[in-house]
Amino acid sequence: MNSTAPRPRGRRLGNRIFTVLLLALIVSAYNVRLRPSPGPARPFSAVPAQGPTVDGTSYPCGHDTIPMPHERHRTTSELLGSESTFTDHPVCPGVTPIKAIHFRELRARINTLRRRAGLPPVQWTDTTLKAGVTAVKRIHLTELRAAVNAVYDALRRPRPGYTDAEVTAGATAVKAVHIMDLRAAVGIMDELPPAIAGISVNCSKPPTARIEDNFEWAPRSFYRLVVGETLRCHVTAIYDNGTVGPATVTWHTHTGSGVSVDSDGVILAKQVAPTNVYIDVARFQQDGTGRRRGEEGIDYVLDVVVEEPYGYYDDAFWRELAFNDHDCPSATCGGPMDERILWRLPNPSPNVFVLTTGLPAYYVRQIEDLAPQAIAELTSVPYSGRVVTGNIDSQRSEPGWITFEGLATGWPPKTEACRGFPAGGEGWSGAAKLGAEIGCVGFNLDVVGEREDADLSNLIRHELGHALGFSHTSRWWGIDIMAVANPHSPYSKQELHHGNFAYTRERGETYAEIALPKASRSSGTARLRLSPFAHGGVIVD
């Protein structure tokens, strides 16, 4: 058919009807009303936003990265609040769908702006905005405006103007201009110097452990020092634009602690004691005055334990470590002290079997790496055993082996070596058979967790100490690995001193029979009956 021939009247009419219906559908889709909270509403990414761009300015649509005023032109997929381009900029009326990321970006940018102005961050309604799930609510818009207004008030600037200043739930449609107004308002960010978003702490020796993501306390690093040792620490500020620089730091410690610290971050270990060194960094650095408007700043803790520069024999410590005098100090619990027996293993280099079924791979790796080292440290005998991994069919539930197994609620022990262990639950992290020839160590995954970056070194050393025949000690929290709660690694000098001495004696000797150097005790010859805490008993931590 000739392309210039006239179209039939029926087809022209049909096209007109289709066009009218399509326009009606689009107009209907634009009129999504902001709903009160709570209440049903259309979800994010459901329809295009309505209305003109900010101040009626016409932007070329179809470009994803047009920089706002005061912004550097660089793409990003992160919501860190730095000076970056926005997703779908500009938001085009009738084209750009309402997206959760538009609000998430504004939230991140506004909280960064508030930090620079010395204001605390906002705790947003519906913290997690999920596309296609979270309803678009009036409060999502109004709290953004209120948070921005507070910044302008703090800076003593006139508040920005907003289209539809009064937002009515169920009546005011979501418009492109609402988003563009806010994007323009946060454009003042580059006019403010960056604020400190975090700190980096580096000391003259590496920490024994580090906790960066802690919901109960400030981030902290753990250090073990000896009397007279010096630890020099340097704090670097990490700014919200990704740069680093010096920080104004306040150092302070507990009164009467085992260390002193000066204004330059030089920590001197003075006496045997645990302590915390607090690093307090002001976030707001714009005018050099430090904190403003109630800003709490950033805290970091150096958890420092000061111990003896060398080991020495101590009878009270020996009774706790080798004869369970901490958990069972009375004769009714553990029998008379002179009759208690040393349950060090017959073989100072026991073989290790790791049941991989259900145990995360990073647990397995840490056990493989650390177990031989820890056993050699505490026994002072070079490790000559084997470390084997495998499933239940490969178990080594036999004398001369220590089995490692993961436990959880509803997940009873699988190996014969670990029969009788609890199956997960609250209140304990690990368990071990005390000095048993068929040994077992269990990890409670319900408590310890399954974080890939979990530092298990102290827990592995602690439970291996039980498996090697040693009990809990009571020295200040943090000094000894065998203390009931201790995040520090490695073993203390006292633990090594007495553990090494125990492995020069014979298994089955009584407390009275062992002549501890520089210790006087009454003699005795009776043998202790087995108790729940004696040979083969399960110690649950």
DASUL-V367657 format. One record per helix or strand. SS is the DSSP state (h for helix, s for strand). FROM is the first residue (numbers start at 0). TO is the last residue. If there is no record, write none. Layout:
ss,from,to
SS,FROM,TO
SS,FROM,TO
This chain:
ss,from,to
h,8,29
s,32,32
s,34,34
s,42,42
s,47,47
s,49,49
h,53,55
s,64,64
s,88,88
s,96,96
h,99,115
s,134,134
s,136,136
h,137,153
s,172,172
s,174,174
h,175,190
s,195,202
s,208,210
s,218,225
s,229,238
s,243,245
s,248,252
s,258,260
s,265,268
s,272,280
s,297,306
h,314,322
h,330,333
h,336,338
s,340,340
s,350,354
h,360,378
s,386,389
h,391,393
s,400,407
s,410,410
h,415,417
s,429,432
s,437,443
h,444,447
h,456,466
s,472,472
s,482,482
h,492,501
s,509,509
s,537,539
